[in-house]
Amino acid sequence: MTYRVVQWSIGNVGRNTLAGIVARPDLELVGCYTSSAAKAGTDAGTLAGLAETGVQATNDAEALLSLRPDCVVYTSMADTRIFEALDDLARILRAGINVVSSAPVFLQFPDGSMDGPIREAAAEGGASIWVNGIDPGFANDWLPLSLTSISERIDQVRCLEVLNYATYDQGTVLFDIMGFGRALDDLPFLLQPGILTLAWGSVVRQIAAGLGVELDSIEEAHTRLPAPEPFDIRAGRIEKGTTAALRFEVRGLLNGRPVIVLEHVTRLRDDLGPDWPQPAGQGCYRVEVTGEPNYTLDLQLLGADGDHNTAGLKATAMRLVNAIPAVIAAPPGLLTALDLPLITAHGLLPRA
């Protein structure tokens, strides 16, 4: 069976989801949305740096919805436009169209505070939505939960992202949201009280739900390190004394003890924070299960271009694209990783 798909936005993730849609034999690209009037009328493949697809991008959202695709792959930036993104998703769902989306990330395993309109839109349209990626996503839902299936006793589950972001070309995320290149006493959006929990608390609670545990509370903590001298990264310049490394934790507590922990160790240079966790390979997602026995699982990332950040973007993209058939087949509603069957790269092995 072939599913008709619309790509919604072509940015860092969208150009990779578009490549993934084209790669799967059971998916047909029928439309592409761009918010830019200047890009409208350009072939979607051209915008993504790929071969032409025969599908022209458009900024006419209603025209795309009128195509009645089976699924929309939504990759528009949501970090700086959360409410606009929620409105977009609700509009698509009310039109009866299923969605796989990279954001807003708190919809992965929502707590009921901001997901009401999405649930209502899904019910009204009889459609499903699944928000996921690599982190938040696979690296801290199925990967750790699968590892716990070989445990006798679990004392703590810790999920880490250990990456150098120097080649991540997204200045808005790095500088404005994460606060790199800013004074250490200048608190960026990500580190405002409660924001880490909003973004990754869903991860912690989903692992707990998968293990049949209800947490008492969630707490967050962070620390930053300054640049020892000025240096350049792909997205811009980092001045001496400004933030050049960030480490944070979101901890799920049970009986006063952290039992599920989400940790990020983000550097812009490999020599920063030498006493912090170090990556396997160029960069990795790590799961540590403490108990009986103790397990450490490293998922190393490396793109064909030799860049681990390329691999991270592709992992987020393909987590969404490969789930399209399962999301279409699922009952209407807001889905989580706990609701879906095993997702594989079905049809991607060469047959000859």
C-alpha positions as a printed NumPy array, in Angstrom:
array([[  0.   ,   0.   ,   0.   ],
       [  1.226,   3.508,  -0.826],
       [  0.594,   6.427,   1.558],
       [  0.26 ,   9.992,   0.276],
       [  2.399,  12.389,   2.31 ],
       [  2.844,  16.156,   2.625],
       [  6.114,  17.597,   3.943],
       [  5.461,  20.662,   6.108],
       [  8.535,  22.94 ,   6.101],
       [ 12.06 ,  22.287,   4.854],
       [ 14.677,  23.204,   7.442],
       [ 17.384,  21.229,   9.24 ],
       [ 15.016,  18.348,   9.989],
       [ 12.637,  18.84 ,   7.059],
       [ 15.239,  18.383,   4.342],
       [ 16.056,  15.021,   5.922],
       [ 12.437,  13.91 ,   6.314],
       [ 11.903,  14.817,   2.655],
       [ 14.845,  12.59 ,   1.694],
       [ 13.33 ,   9.842,   3.837],
       [  9.914,  10.149,   2.208],
       [ 11.5  ,   9.833,  -1.228],
       [ 13.55 ,   6.818,  -0.073],
       [ 10.606,   4.737,   1.143],
       [  8.835,   2.809,  -1.618],
       [  5.511,   2.883,   0.243],
       [  5.383,   6.705,   0.528],
       [  4.416,   9.214,  -2.157],
       [  5.235,  12.901,  -1.766],
       [  2.165,  14.85 ,  -2.918],
       [  2.797,  18.294,  -1.423],
       [  5.256,  20.523,   0.402],
       [  4.601,  23.574,   2.568],
       [  6.909,  26.559,   2.881],
       [  6.187,  29.683,   4.899],
       [  8.284,  31.702,   2.44 ],
       [  6.523,  33.293,  -0.51 ],
       [  9.909,  33.533,  -2.236],
       [ 10.337,  29.743,  -2.112],
       [  6.808,  28.959,  -3.282],
       [  6.825,  27.452,  -6.76 ],
       [ 10.266,  25.879,  -6.309],
       [ 10.613,  22.113,  -6.482],
       [ 10.689,  20.61 ,  -2.973],
       [ 13.781,  18.583,  -3.814],
       [ 15.641,  21.698,  -4.916],
       [ 14.841,  23.412,  -1.607],
       [ 16.174,  20.386,   0.284],
       [ 19.336,  20.058,  -1.805],
       [ 18.057,  16.863,  -3.437],
       [ 17.079,  15.78 ,  -6.916],
       [ 13.836,  17.305,  -8.193],
       [ 10.704,  15.564,  -6.94 ],
       [  8.16 ,  16.995,  -9.357],
       [  6.338,  18.547,  -6.37 ],
       [  6.453,  22.317,  -6.024],
       [  6.47 ,  23.929,  -2.592],
       [  3.576,  26.237,  -1.751],
       [  2.687,  28.657,   1.028],
       [ -1.014,  27.884,   0.544],
       [ -1.816,  25.644,   3.541],
       [ -5.445,  25.172,   2.541],
       [ -4.439,  23.898,  -0.878],
       [ -2.282,  21.228,   0.76 ],
       [ -5.02 ,  20.199,   3.194],
       [ -7.449,  19.917,   0.274],
       [ -5.206,  17.213,  -1.192],
       [ -6.421,  14.965,   1.641],
       [ -3.032,  13.292,   2.206],
       [ -2.781,  10.294,   4.517],
       [ -0.173,  12.033,   6.654],
       [  1.65 ,  15.328,   7.164],
       [  5.285,  15.296,   8.276],
       [  5.447,  18.471,  10.376],
       [  8.967,  19.809,  10.977],
       [  8.398,  23.549,  11.358],
       [ 10.408,  25.245,  14.091],
       [  8.335,  25.248,  17.272],
       [ 10.844,  26.286,  19.941],
       [ 10.218,  29.979,  19.282],
       [  6.586,  29.637,  18.132],
       [  4.966,  27.018,  20.351],
       [  1.413,  28.341,  20.151],
       [  1.578,  28.882,  16.397],
       [  2.828,  25.299,  15.985],
       [ -0.001,  23.978,  18.162],
       [ -2.479,  25.902,  16.006],
       [ -0.937,  24.41 ,  12.845],
       [ -1.178,  20.877,  14.212],
       [ -4.772,  21.321,  15.368],
       [ -5.746,  22.686,  11.957],
       [ -4.218,  19.676,  10.175],
       [ -5.849,  17.195,  12.555],
       [ -9.286,  18.816,  12.278],
       [ -8.989,  18.291,   8.525],
       [ -8.82 ,  14.545,   9.216],
       [ -5.119,  14.211,   8.364],
       [ -2.666,  12.182,  10.451],
       [  0.535,  13.855,  11.621],
       [  4.049,  12.836,  12.586],
       [  5.909,  15.782,  14.056],
       [  9.266,  16.727,  15.555],
       [  7.691,  19.312,  17.884],
       [  6.484,  20.645,  20.258],
       [  8.455,  18.056,  22.2  ],
       [  6.245,  18.075,  25.313],
       [  3.552,  16.338,  23.254],
       [  5.646,  13.158,  23.339],
       [  4.092,  12.205,  26.663],
       [  1.954,  15.182,  27.71 ],
       [  0.856,  15.876,  31.245],
       [ -2.519,  17.411,  30.372],
       [ -1.467,  21.045,  30.716],
       [ -1.215,  22.096,  27.04 ],
       [ -2.412,  19.111,  25.025],
       [ -6.191,  19.608,  25.334],
       [ -6.703,  21.436,  22.004],
       [ -4.613,  18.816,  20.19 ],
       [ -6.632,  15.951,  21.642],
       [ -9.867,  17.747,  20.761],
       [ -8.717,  18.395,  17.19 ],
       [ -7.659,  14.76 ,  16.756],
       [-11.035,  13.556,  18.022],
       [-12.901,  16.006,  15.775],
       [-10.97 ,  14.971,  12.675],
       [-10.645,  11.282,  13.526],
       [ -6.867,  11.524,  13.011],
       [ -3.733,  10.581,  14.922],
       [ -0.622,  12.567,  15.85 ],
       [  2.751,  11.325,  17.069],
       [  5.553,  13.652,  18.194],
       [  9.014,  12.14 ,  18.4  ],
       [ 12.606,  12.216,  17.166],
       [ 15.959,  11.132,  18.572],
       [ 16.037,  13.285,  21.772],
       [ 13.415,  13.747,  22.985],
       [ 12.516,  10.497,  21.242],
       [ 14.076,   7.14 ,  20.482],
       [ 17.197,   7.694,  22.597],
       [ 15.061,   8.118,  25.694],
       [ 11.956,   6.034,  25.053],
       [ 12.337,   2.709,  23.209],
       [ 16.116,   2.505,  23.601],
       [ 16.143,   2.593,  27.436],
       [ 12.888,   0.706,  27.848],
       [ 14.157,  -2.103,  25.615],
       [ 17.345,  -2.324,  27.66 ],
       [ 15.401,  -2.669,  30.907],
       [ 13.795,  -5.839,  29.535],
       [ 16.959,  -7.748,  30.49 ],
       [ 17.126,  -6.409,  34.052],
       [ 16.513,  -8.331,  37.261],
       [ 16.437,  -5.186,  39.407],
       [ 16.496,  -1.496,  38.487],
       [ 17.788,   1.198,  40.825],
       [ 18.124,   3.982,  38.248],
       [ 17.737,   4.596,  34.514],
       [ 19.879,   7.425,  33.151],
       [ 19.673,   8.647,  29.536],
       [ 22.44 ,  10.919,  28.276],
       [ 23.124,  12.961,  25.184],
       [ 26.876,  13.617,  24.96 ],
       [ 27.544,  15.759,  21.888],
       [ 29.677,  18.576,  20.555],
       [ 27.33 ,  21.086,  18.867],
       [ 30.043,  23.081,  17.067],
       [ 28.863,  21.853,  13.651],
       [ 25.149,  22.278,  14.396],
       [ 24.179,  25.163,  12.12 ],
       [ 21.166,  26.581,  13.965],
       [ 21.981,  29.915,  15.552],
       [ 18.506,  30.464,  16.991],
       [ 18.691,  27.235,  18.98 ],
       [ 22.325,  27.586,  20.058],
       [ 22.464,  31.283,  20.917],
       [ 18.91 ,  32.383,  21.715],
       [ 17.441,  29.233,  23.256],
       [ 20.433,  27.417,  24.771],
       [ 22.439,  30.55 ,  25.594],
       [ 25.778,  29.657,  24.033],
       [ 27.946,  32.723,  23.414],
       [ 26.129,  34.623,  26.156],
       [ 27.344,  35.707,  29.597],
       [ 27.189,  33.025,  32.276],
       [ 24.842,  35.174,  34.363],
       [ 22.502,  35.717,  31.394],
       [ 19.809,  33.058,  31.771],
       [ 18.566,  31.899,  28.32 ],
       [ 15.099,  30.596,  27.543],
       [ 16.026,  26.918,  27.999],
       [ 17.319,  27.5  ,  31.52 ],
       [ 14.414,  29.592,  32.796],
       [ 12.784,  27.79 ,  35.747],
       [ 10.518,  24.984,  34.559],
       [ 11.5  ,  24.988,  30.879],
       [ 13.817,  21.975,  31.093],
       [ 11.025,  20.077,  32.823],
       [  8.524,  21.216,  30.182],
       [ 10.791,  19.931,  27.41 ],
       [ 12.192,  16.74 ,  28.957],
       [  9.88 ,  16.005,  31.863],
       [  7.744,  14.104,  29.356],
       [ 10.732,  11.836,  28.672],
       [ 11.202,  11.092,  32.347],
       [  7.511,  10.439,  32.947],
       [  7.215,   8.214,  29.871],
       [ 10.053,   5.955,  31.016],
       [  8.408,   5.8  ,  34.434],
       [  5.085,   4.851,  32.848],
       [  6.811,   2.171,  30.788],
       [  8.207,   0.726,  34.01 ],
       [  4.904,   0.988,  35.873],
       [  6.077,   3.697,  38.264],
       [  4.415,   6.964,  39.262],
       [  7.035,   9.536,  40.212],
       [  6.721,  11.763,  43.268],
       [  8.22 ,  14.806,  41.565],
       [ 10.622,  16.087,  38.915],
       [ 13.535,  18.439,  39.538],
       [ 16.048,  20.112,  37.22 ],
       [ 19.614,  21.378,  37.539],
       [ 22.253,  22.826,  35.235],
       [ 25.802,  24.171,  35.074],
       [ 27.716,  26.092,  32.405],
       [ 31.374,  26.62 ,  31.521],
       [ 33.013,  29.631,  29.838],
       [ 35.091,  29.752,  26.668],
       [ 38.82 ,  29.972,  27.578],
       [ 39.431,  32.137,  24.473],
       [ 37.457,  33.288,  21.429],
       [ 36.692,  30.641,  18.804],
       [ 34.335,  30.066,  15.893],
       [ 31.668,  27.427,  15.359],
       [ 29.553,  26.889,  12.27 ],
       [ 26.711,  29.084,  13.563],
       [ 28.896,  31.996,  14.685],
       [ 31.56 ,  33.24 ,  17.092],
       [ 31.988,  32.381,  20.762],
       [ 33.777,  35.104,  22.716],
       [ 36.09 ,  34.469,  25.658],
       [ 34.228,  34.122,  28.95 ],
       [ 30.84 ,  33.423,  27.37 ],
       [ 28.982,  30.117,  27.649],
       [ 30.713,  27.349,  25.683],
       [ 29.564,  24.192,  27.48 ],
       [ 26.291,  23.211,  29.147],
       [ 25.345,  20.277,  31.341],
       [ 21.833,  19.765,  32.67 ],
       [ 19.726,  17.098,  34.316],
       [ 15.996,  16.488,  34.629],
       [ 15.487,  14.025,  37.487],
       [ 12.433,  11.949,  38.292],
       [ 12.252,  11.339,  42.05 ],
       [ 10.733,   8.402,  43.9  ],
       [ 10.906,   8.306,  47.699],
       [ 13.351,  11.21 ,  47.59 ],
       [ 15.763,   9.431,  45.232],
       [ 16.436,  10.121,  41.518],
       [ 15.359,   6.934,  39.731],
       [ 15.014,   8.232,  36.167],
       [ 17.412,  10.91 ,  34.93 ],
       [ 17.681,  12.719,  31.603],
       [ 21.133,  14.302,  31.212],
       [ 22.623,  16.428,  28.445],
       [ 26.321,  17.203,  28.118],
       [ 26.736,  19.751,  25.342],
       [ 30.117,  21.154,  24.376],
       [ 31.28 ,  23.488,  21.632],
       [ 34.856,  22.246,  22.023],
       [ 35.973,  18.75 ,  22.992],
       [ 38.441,  20.01 ,  25.624],
       [ 35.766,  21.74 ,  27.724],
       [ 34.49 ,  20.024,  30.874],
       [ 37.085,  17.223,  30.871],
       [ 35.586,  15.804,  34.067],
       [ 32.097,  15.658,  32.535],
       [ 30.88 ,  12.483,  30.773],
       [ 32.795,  11.863,  27.552],
       [ 31.227,  10.525,  24.347],
       [ 31.79 ,   7.2  ,  22.691],
       [ 33.115,   8.001,  19.219],
       [ 32.455,  11.533,  17.995],
       [ 29.182,  11.739,  19.898],
       [ 26.643,   9.423,  21.438],
       [ 23.398,   8.768,  23.199],
       [ 24.028,   6.665,  26.28 ],
       [ 21.731,   4.625,  28.48 ],
       [ 22.918,   3.557,  31.924],
       [ 20.766,   1.096,  33.852],
       [ 21.97 ,   0.69 ,  37.419],
       [ 20.762,  -2.372,  39.28 ],
       [ 21.294,  -6.063,  38.722],
       [ 23.067,  -6.327,  36.406],
       [ 24.492,  -2.873,  35.533],
       [ 24.242,  -1.95 ,  31.852],
       [ 25.786,   0.809,  29.737],
       [ 24.641,   1.143,  26.132],
       [ 26.226,   3.688,  23.757],
       [ 24.556,   4.638,  20.487],
       [ 27.271,   6.336,  18.405],
       [ 26.285,   8.774,  15.665],
       [ 28.106,   9.454,  12.396],
       [ 26.706,  10.714,   9.109],
       [ 28.073,   9.793,   5.699],
       [ 29.692,  13.248,   5.678],
       [ 31.638,  12.375,   8.845],
       [ 29.542,  14.651,  11.086],
       [ 27.698,  13.337,  14.136],
       [ 25.248,  16.27 ,  14.088],
       [ 24.18 ,  15.301,  10.558],
       [ 23.457,  11.826,  11.898],
       [ 21.386,  13.282,  14.732],
       [ 19.207,  15.242,  12.304],
       [ 18.747,  12.183,  10.113],
       [ 17.869,  10.063,  13.151],
       [ 15.14 ,  12.505,  14.158],
       [ 13.847,  12.622,  10.586],
       [ 13.741,   8.882,  10.003],
       [ 12.191,   8.163,  13.394],
       [  9.201,  10.141,  12.079],
       [  9.154,   8.935,   8.482],
       [  9.475,   5.245,   9.326],
       [  6.564,   5.542,  11.773],
       [  4.097,   6.91 ,   9.202],
       [  2.355,   3.585,   8.404],
       [  1.982,   2.736,  12.105],
       [  0.577,   6.171,  12.966],
       [ -1.921,   5.989,  10.085],
       [ -3.041,   2.542,  11.278],
       [ -3.386,   3.623,  14.929],
       [ -6.683,   4.699,  16.507],
       [ -7.34 ,   8.451,  16.392],
       [ -5.756,  10.544,  19.124],
       [ -2.521,  11.846,  20.589],
       [ -0.135,   8.881,  20.526],
       [  3.002,   8.143,  22.548],
       [  5.826,   5.682,  21.96 ],
       [  4.039,   3.324,  24.356],
       [  1.062,   3.166,  21.969],
       [  2.876,   2.04 ,  18.82 ],
       [  4.167,  -1.355,  17.674],
       [  7.797,  -1.986,  16.776],
       [  8.852,   0.451,  14.056],
       [ 11.505,  -0.657,  11.583],
       [ 13.028,   0.64 ,   8.353],
       [ 10.556,  -1.504,   6.415],
       [ 11.354,  -1.683,   2.714],
       [ 14.723,   0.073,   2.93 ],
       [ 16.974,  -2.948,   2.432],
       [ 17.915,  -3.282,  -1.246],
       [ 16.104,  -6.17 ,  -2.899],
       [ 18.732,  -6.83 ,  -5.56 ]])
